[in-house]
């Protein structure tokens, strides 16, 4: 019933929400776990709480319908996602925030970049949301910002050691060398207090 109400609300709001034309499919159906690094990078987290990570960029079209598909109950062929954590204000981050809210999802807009990844209460709220389950965390590529946050979450909550978290993050395209990625590397290794 609740999902049906959200669909009806979506139909009323369709003309009020942004769509990104010329983009790839509006659907991630059957793409879970199929692509890593520079794709949609859509994967289930290893915490057993029905959490996911992804990249929302030119490989996706984050419309209201797209978020309704993610929110659809698992028993009905969806993913059961109820909360969205958006780490990118660039690219399609703002569009994703607007359309996820229009789809009735709880959204935490924690726009981070290399100069502010360690400031503010953002990571604590991200951890609380992930611990509550049914959450999608994303940035543009699902690699660096998402990788740093997910890897640090695994260290803090699942008691992974740094080497395991770093290897896992690299497998999704994160932990790149060079000065532009130093803050995400440091965040993964030392946490927000570094």
Secondary structure, 3 states (H helix, E strand, C coil): CHHHHHHHHHHHHHHHCCCCCCCCCCCCCCCCCCCCCCCCCCEECCCCCCCEEEECCCCCCCCHHHHHHHHCCHHHCCCCCCEEEECCCCCCHHHHHHHHHHCCCEEEECCCCCCCCCCCCHHHHHHHHHHHCCEEEEECCCCCHHHHHHHHHHHHHCCCCHHHHHHHHHHCCCCCCCHHHHHHHHHHHHCCCC
